Amino acid sequence: MNQSASKCPFCNINERVLKSNTHAQAFLSNPRKVPGHFLVTPKRHIEKPWELTNAELQDIFELIFFIEQKLVSKLGQGADIRQNYRPFLKAGRLKQDHVHFHVYPRYNQDFLYQVSEQFEADLFTDLDEGEQAEFAKLLM
């Protein structure tokens, strides 16, 4: 195990794993945003999302979709799935250097909407043709 993995709270988390398959594992986030906030991680210590193998991606999304369906059927009307890559932030209580996907239940006017997302509408602007062309070039 490399030095980063030996300090990683998502490596060797066996006692908290609630569902797993060959390459991925799922457990409740601690700290969490809402009840039912899951994290899905590759079992292998990986810091950059593009270093995931196809098999790891397949197993991660198998767990994400399984959890999403359970959450929607039991805890909410929908679900959010999110993955962040922010190497510019120091690892700590709210940020870890191990690829992980957040999956949490959502419903109309829920806690997340009430405390923050109701204010997001002002963050959105219309896409213009120049920006479309600029980012199209980036992907070539």
C-alpha positions as CSV (number, residue, x, y, z in Angstrom):
1,M,0.0,0.0,0.0
2,N,1.4,3.4,-1.0
3,Q,1.8,6.2,1.6
4,S,-1.3,8.0,0.4
5,A,-3.4,4.9,0.7
6,S,-2.1,4.1,4.2
7,K,-3.5,7.4,5.4
8,C,-6.7,7.3,3.4
9,P,-9.9,6.9,5.4
10,F,-11.6,5.2,2.4
11,C,-9.0,2.5,2.2
12,N,-9.5,-0.2,4.8
13,I,-13.0,0.9,5.6
14,N,-14.4,-2.6,5.7
15,E,-16.5,-2.3,8.8
16,R,-18.5,0.6,7.3
17,V,-19.1,-1.0,3.8
18,L,-22.8,-1.7,3.3
19,K,-22.6,-2.9,-0.3
20,S,-19.7,-4.0,-2.5
21,N,-18.8,-5.8,-5.6
22,T,-15.4,-6.8,-7.2
23,H,-14.0,-3.3,-7.7
24,A,-16.2,-0.9,-5.7
25,Q,-17.7,-0.3,-2.3
26,A,-20.5,1.8,-0.9
27,F,-20.9,3.2,2.6
28,L,-22.7,6.1,4.4
29,S,-20.9,9.5,4.3
30,N,-19.6,10.8,7.6
31,P,-20.0,13.7,7.7
32,R,-23.1,13.8,5.6
33,K,-25.4,16.4,3.9
34,V,-28.6,14.5,4.4
35,P,-29.7,11.1,5.8
36,G,-29.0,8.5,3.2
37,H,-25.9,10.3,1.8
38,F,-23.8,7.4,0.4
39,L,-20.3,7.4,-1.0
40,V,-19.2,5.0,-3.7
41,T,-15.5,4.4,-4.1
42,P,-13.2,2.2,-6.0
43,K,-11.5,-0.3,-3.7
44,R,-8.1,0.6,-5.1
45,H,-6.7,3.9,-3.9
46,I,-7.0,6.3,-6.9
47,E,-6.8,10.1,-6.7
48,K,-7.6,11.0,-10.3
49,P,-11.0,10.0,-11.8
50,W,-9.4,9.3,-15.3
51,E,-7.2,6.6,-13.7
52,L,-10.2,4.4,-13.1
53,T,-10.3,1.3,-15.2
54,N,-13.3,0.3,-17.3
55,A,-14.0,-2.5,-14.8
56,E,-13.8,-0.1,-11.9
57,L,-16.2,2.4,-13.6
58,Q,-18.6,-0.4,-14.4
59,D,-18.7,-1.6,-10.8
60,I,-18.9,1.9,-9.4
61,F,-21.9,2.8,-11.5
62,E,-23.5,-0.6,-10.8
63,L,-23.5,0.4,-7.1
64,I,-24.5,4.0,-7.8
65,F,-27.6,2.9,-9.8
66,F,-28.5,0.2,-7.2
67,I,-28.4,2.8,-4.4
68,E,-30.1,5.4,-6.5
69,Q,-33.1,3.1,-7.1
70,K,-33.3,2.1,-3.4
71,L,-33.2,5.8,-2.3
72,V,-35.9,6.8,-4.8
73,S,-38.1,4.0,-3.8
74,K,-37.7,4.6,0.0
75,L,-36.4,8.1,0.9
76,G,-37.1,10.6,-1.8
77,Q,-38.5,11.5,-5.2
78,G,-35.1,11.7,-6.9
79,A,-31.4,11.5,-6.2
80,D,-28.2,13.5,-6.8
81,I,-25.0,11.9,-8.0
82,R,-21.8,13.9,-7.8
83,Q,-18.1,13.5,-8.1
84,N,-15.6,16.3,-7.4
85,Y,-11.9,16.5,-8.4
86,R,-10.3,19.4,-6.4
87,P,-6.6,18.7,-6.0
88,F,-6.1,22.4,-5.0
89,L,-7.8,21.7,-1.7
90,K,-6.1,20.1,1.2
91,A,-7.4,16.7,2.4
92,G,-9.4,16.9,5.6
93,R,-12.8,16.2,7.1
94,L,-14.8,17.3,4.0
95,K,-12.3,16.4,1.3
96,Q,-10.4,13.2,0.6
97,D,-7.8,12.3,-2.0
98,H,-9.6,9.1,-3.1
99,V,-12.0,9.1,-6.0
100,H,-15.5,9.0,-4.7
101,F,-19.1,9.6,-5.9
102,H,-21.8,11.1,-3.7
103,V,-25.3,9.6,-3.9
104,Y,-28.0,11.2,-1.9
105,P,-31.8,11.3,-1.9
106,R,-33.7,14.4,-3.0
107,Y,-37.3,15.6,-2.9
108,N,-39.1,18.8,-3.7
109,Q,-38.2,21.6,-1.3
110,D,-35.8,19.4,0.7
111,F,-33.2,20.6,3.2
112,L,-30.5,21.1,0.5
113,Y,-32.9,23.2,-1.5
114,Q,-33.9,25.3,1.5
115,V,-30.4,26.1,2.7
116,S,-28.6,26.7,-0.6
117,E,-30.1,25.6,-3.9
118,Q,-33.0,28.0,-3.9
119,F,-30.3,30.7,-4.5
120,E,-28.6,28.9,-7.4
121,A,-30.9,30.2,-10.1
122,D,-29.0,33.5,-10.2
123,L,-25.7,31.6,-10.9
124,F,-26.9,30.3,-14.3
125,T,-26.4,32.3,-17.5
126,D,-27.3,31.6,-21.1
127,L,-24.7,29.8,-23.2
128,D,-23.4,32.0,-26.1
129,E,-22.0,30.9,-29.4
130,G,-18.5,32.0,-28.6
131,E,-18.4,29.9,-25.5
132,Q,-19.8,27.0,-27.4
133,A,-17.1,27.3,-30.1
134,E,-14.3,27.7,-27.5
135,F,-15.2,24.6,-25.6
136,A,-15.8,22.6,-28.7
137,K,-12.2,23.3,-29.6
138,L,-11.1,22.2,-26.2
139,L,-12.6,18.8,-26.8
140,M,-10.9,18.2,-30.2
